[in-house]
Amino acid sequence: MSEPSLDAVRRDHAGWIFVHLEGEPYDRGEQHGKLLGNEIRNAIRTARYLAKWDTGEDFDTFVNAAAAQFAPRLDNEFADEIQGIADGAQLSFAEVLAWNGYMDLLQSWWPTHAASPQSQQPQQGVRPWRGRRGHHCSAFIATGGATCDGRIVMAHNSWDRYAAGDAFNVVFDIVPDAGHRILMQGLPGCISSLTDFWITSAGLMVTETTISNFIGYRASGAPEFYRSRRATQYASSIAQWCEMFAVANNGGYANSWLLGDAKTGEIARYELGLQHSGFEITKDGFLSGFNAATDLAIRNQECVGESDDYTDVRHNGARRLRFMQLAERHHGRIDVELAKAMIADHHDVYLERDDHPCSRTICGHLELDDARFAGSDQGPFNPWGANDGKVVDSEMVRDLTFWARWGHPCGRPFDAQAFMLRHPQWNWLNGYMRDRPSWPWARFEALRPGGG
């Protein structure tokens, strides 16, 4: 196998892998596959194991579904990029395609398909995938009078099972042959961010938090990973991004999107369900994401669950309330450094306790939560929570740079083997979950001419 192009760069730093890719679709995909081949194969190995554990189905079920649903709906550009990744990593196109669509398939397609009368063997009692319920990410975006100098500030941490989150430590600098340059957090083998944290040379800032308990899926639509990547690469405004993202919507991996435009100072929250959508935009305010829909139609008509996560401070509503408190306390003072502290916050509003990391805190630590207060619908001592922290402001976007911390944004380390000794009920993750030492915040920026 030939070496990666001289245009491709990999640098390992502070727990992260920084990768620079450029050129035509197949070329940048092949660079990606070669530079991250080991990481891609390991991530898919873990995905295969977790998919089987969560559904009882072999991963080939999802590979076949991806080939049938997604392949016909990709345009040539992104199909070629995925083919390049597959060739570079010495994997099949369909397997890499399924890995890109993992959230669509597991969170949205599988529960709908398994219980459908159209399924060859409908399983009426099928459980929703764990990722549909509960806890996925904390985020906020602020502008105008909410920040120290009126510029936009955006912050995000990615919540997931730590075994899955071990693959979240890639920063991509992508220079496509058409469209806008992208600096994003991502996963090895994936063309979209999926975590999600993006900034672009058009001045756009994009992040999200998943809408828990969302139901509904349209197999004839285009997958979320394709729509989000296409919109981010080609949109030049918030409105254009939302318009492009909604085209051929399949309802998969439904999120509350937080967007900013460094050119105008505007921020927005955009929620897209299958039947409904919600949108708000301002040049002066604070918007947060906490895994519950703010749009009333989406929340009441397209989500199911025993609790209303919007108001229930035993669940995701705790983070909504905490963001409200922090926005009021720090009004007019929010900057990058304060954002780092906010996204690492450990105040538990339900128990009214400071420094109590658990399932209800912005920096999530389900592995420390015994769930006695019904705080975690994932069960007690679940190795799940915040895998990272990222922070950026609109001045940094102009330079295509952001701050990121690998591991918990608070810096608390995680020792996988020691955890499983204390909680042996999780030993089924042995070999699929790695240690997280305490890494410092690191600044990442788009590669400059000459490699600097």
N, C-alpha and C positions, 0 to 999 in steps of 0.2 A: 504494500500500500504506500502511495506517495506521501510526502510530507505536506502539512498544511501550507497554504499560500503564504508568501511573505507579508501579505496584507493582513493576515490573521495573527492575533496576539493573545496569549494566555499569561496571566499573572496571578499567583496565589498570595493573598494578603489578609491578615486579621480574621482568618476563618472563612473568608470569601474567595471565590474564583472570579476574577475579572477577565472577560473575553471580548475582544474587539473583532468584529466581522464586517466585511464590506463586499460590494460587488453585485453581480447578477444573482438571481434567486438560487439556482442550483449551486453556484460557487460558494455563496455565504453559508448555505446549508451544509455543504461538504466540509467547509472549514469548521463549522460548529461540531459536526459529527466526529471529526478527527481529533479536535482539541479536547472534547469532553466524552470520548467514547467510553472510557471506564465508568464515568459517573452516570452516563445514560443507561448503560447495561445494568448497573447496580440499582438505579432508580426503578427501572422496569421490573427487575427481579423482586424488589420490595412491593411494587404495585401488584404484581401477580399474586404474591402471598396474601396481601391485605384484601384484595378483591375476593379471593377464594374464602378467606376467613369470614368476611362480612356478608357474602351472598350465597356461599356454597357452590358457586359456579366457577369453572375454569376460566382463566383470562381469555381463552380463545373465543368464548361467547361474546366478549366485549370487542375483541379484535374483529370478529365477523360483523358485528353490529356497526363498528366504525367504518369498515369497508363499504357496507351497504348504504349507510346513511350519509357519511361525511364526504367520501371520495368524490361522488358526483357533484357536490355543491361547492367545492373549492375551485377558485380560478387557477389559471396556469401558474401564476407567480408563486403562490403559497404551496401548491402541490409540488412544484419543482423544489422549493426550499425544503420541504419535508423529505422528498426523495433524496436530496443531497445529504441531509442529516442521516437518513437510514444507510446510505451507501458509505458515508464517512465512518459511521459507527459499526458497520457490518451487521445491520439488522434489516428486517423486512419493512417495506413501506407501510403495510397494514398495522404492524406492531407499533411503529412510531406514531402513526395516525391515532391509534387507540390511546396511546400514552398522552398525546396532545388533548384528546377529548375525554380524559379520565373523569373530570368533574361532570360533564354533560352525561356521560354514560352511567356512572355510579349514582350520582345524586338525582338525576332526572329521568333518564330512560329506563333504567332497570326496575325501580319500583312500579312505574307505570306499565311497563311491558309484562312483568311477572304476574301482575294482578289482572291483566286485560283479558277479556273473553276471546280476543283475537290471538292470544298466545296459544301455542299448541297444547300446553298443559298449564292453564291458568292456576296460579297459586293465590287463592283469595286471602290467605292469612300471611302473605309475605310481609316482612318487616321493612320499614323504610331504611334506607342506608343511613348509617350513623352520621355521615357528613351532612345529611339533610337537616338533622336536629341540631340544636345546641349552639356550639361556640366556634365562631370563625371570624377572627380579626376585630381589631379596634382601629378607628381612624378619625381624623378631623381635618378640616380645612377652614382657614380664617382669613379675613381681609378687612381693609378699611380701618374703622375705629377699633376693631377687635385686636389689631396687632400694633406693635410698638411704633412703626413708621408707615403704616398703611399698606405695606407690601403683603402679598399672599404668603401664608405659611401652611404647609401640609405635612402631616405625619401619619404613620401607619405601622401596625405590627401584625404579623401573619399568624393566626392561630390554626393549629391542626395537631393531629396525633404526631408525637415527636418522631416516630419511625418514618412517617411520610415527610415531615418537615425537614428531615436531614438532607433532602434534595433541594431545599430552597436557597442555597447559598451561592447563587451565581448572579453576577452583575454583567449584563450584556450592553455593549456599545455597538449598535448596528447602524451601518451606513449603507442603505439600500441604493440601488441604481436609479430608483424613482421614489418620490415621496420624501418625507421628513426623516432626519436622523433621530434615533431613539436611544435613550439611556434608561434601562429598566432592570429591576430585579426579576429573576426568572428561574426556571427549572431546566436542568440539562435535557436536551432533546426536544424542547418545546419552543414553538415560534412565537407564542404569546407569553405575557408575563405570568398570568394565572395566579400570582400571589396577592394582589396586583399592585404594582407601583411603577409608574412610567413618567418620564418627562421627554419632551421632544423639541426639536429645533424650531418648531412653529410656536413655541412658548406655551404649549399645553402641559398641564399637570393632571395626572389621572390616577385615582386609587379607588378602592371599593371595600365594602364588607358584605358578606353573603346574607341573603334573606333566609333565615331559618324557617323550616317547615313549609317551604314553598312547594306547591304541587302543580302538575300540569306540564305537558311536553308535547311538542309537535315534531314528529320524526321527519317530516318533509321539509323542515326548516334548515337553516345553516347553523353549524355549531358555534358556541360562544367564543371559543379560542380564535376562530377565523374572523368573526365579526369584530372582536376587540382589537386584534392585531391590524386588520385592514383600516379600521377607523383611526387608530392611533398613528399609523404611518402616513395616512393621506389627509386627515382632517386638519384644518387651519383655525377652527374656532370651536367653542363649546357646542354651539347649535349644530354645526356640521358633524362633529363627532357623534352626537346623539342620533342625528338623522341617519348616518351611515351605519351605526351599530344596530339600529332597529330593522334594517333591511333583512328580510327573510328570517326574522326572529323565530327560534325554535323553543324558547322558554327555558332552555337549559342553563343551569348555573346562574340563577337569578340573583342580582346584586343591587345594593344601594351604591350607586357610583357618585363619587365626589370628584369634581373637575374644577380646574382653575385655568385662567388665561392670563399669563404674565403681561401680555400686550395691553389688556384692558383693565386688569385688576378685578375682574369678575370671578365669582365662584358659583358653583351650582351643585345640586343634588338631583340625580336622575335615577329613577327606579323603573325598571322595565319588567313587567310580568308577561304572561302569555296573552291575557285579555285586556289588561289595564296598564297604565303608566302614570308616573308622577314626576313633576319637574318644578324646581324652584331655583331662582338665580338672584344674586345680589352683588353689589359692590361694597357692602358694609355689613359684615356679620360673621357668624360662626356656625358651621354645619358639622355634624358628627355622624359616624357610622358605628353600629353596635349590634348588628345581626337581627334587626327587626325592621320591617317596612314602616315608613312614615306615611305613605299613601294609604288612605283608608280603604279604597277599593281593593288594592292588592292585599292588605293585611286581613281584611274580613272575608274576601271572596276567593283568594288564591292561596291562602295559607291555612294549615290545620295544626292542631296541637292543643294540649290541655291548658296551657297558660298563655296569657297575653304578654309576650316578651317586651312589648313597648312600655308597659307600666309595672310589670312584676319585678321588683328589686331583689328578688331571690334568684333571678335569672339574668337575661341580657339587659333588662330594664335598669339593672344596677349601673351598668356602664353609661347608659344614656343619662341617668341622673348625675353621675360623677362628672361627665363631660359638661353638663349644665353648670355644676358648681365651679369647675375649673375655669370655664369661659367667663363666668361672672367675677371670680376672684382675680383673674389675670387680665381682665378687659383693658385693652390699650397697651399691654406690655408683652404680648406674645411675640417671641422671636424664635430663632432656631434653637438656641440653648434651652429656653423654657419649654419648647416643644419636645425636646429630648426627655425632659423630666416628666412632662404630662403623659407621654406615651409609655413611660415606665412606672406610672402611678400605682400604688398598692393600697389605696384607701378603700375599705369595704363599707359601702353606704348602708347595707342591710344591718350589719352588726355595729355600725358606727365606730369602726376601729381603724386606726392608722396602721400602716405597715403590716397588713394582713393579706399577703398574696394568696389568692384563691380563684375560684371560677368567676367571681363577681367583680374582680379588679381589672382595670384597663390593661395592665400587664398581667395576662392570665397565667395561673399556675394550678391547673386541675390536679397535678400530681401531689399537691399539698392539701387538697380539699377532701375532707372525710365525708362530705355531702350530707351531714346530719341536719343542715338547715335547708335542704332541698335546693341547694345552690347549683348542683351539677346533675343534669339529666343524663350524663354519660357515666354515672356511677362514681363511687369513692376512689380516690387516689389514682386517677386516670392519667397516664403520661401524655398529656395533651395541654396545649396552651400556646403562649406567645413564643414564636421561634426566632424573632428578629425585631429590629426597629429601624425605621427609615424616616428621615426628616429632610425637608427642602423648603426654600423660599423662592419667590419669583426672581430675585436677583441671581440666585444660583442657577435657576433654569436658563437664564440667558447665557450662562457659561457651560451649560450641560454638566452639572455636577450636583451630587447630593451626599448627605451623611447616612451611614448605615452601621448598624451593630449586629454582629452575628451572635445568636443565642438570645436569651431573655434580654429585652432592652434595659432592664434594671441591672444586668451584669451578674445575676445569681447563676452559678454553674449548675450543671445537671450531670450526675454520675449514673450512667445507665445500669451498670452492674450492681452498684450499691443500692440503687432504687429497687431492682428486682429482688435483691436479698431481703429488703424490708417488706416488699409487697410481691411475694412469689406468685400471686395470682396472675401477674403480667409476664410470667416467664415464657409465654408463647411468642413474645416479641424478641426473645434472645437471638442475637445474630441479625436483627433487623432494626436495632435502635442503638445509636452511638452516643458517646459522651459529648457534652457541650461545655467546654471550659469557658471561663470568663474572658471575653475578648473586648478590646476597647472600641469606641466609636472610630470609624475610619471614613475618610473623604474619598469619594470616587468621582472621576471626571472623564469625559469623553477624551479619547486619545488625540493628541495634537499632532500636526505634521512633524515628522522626524521621530515619532514614537514617544514623545514626552507627554 
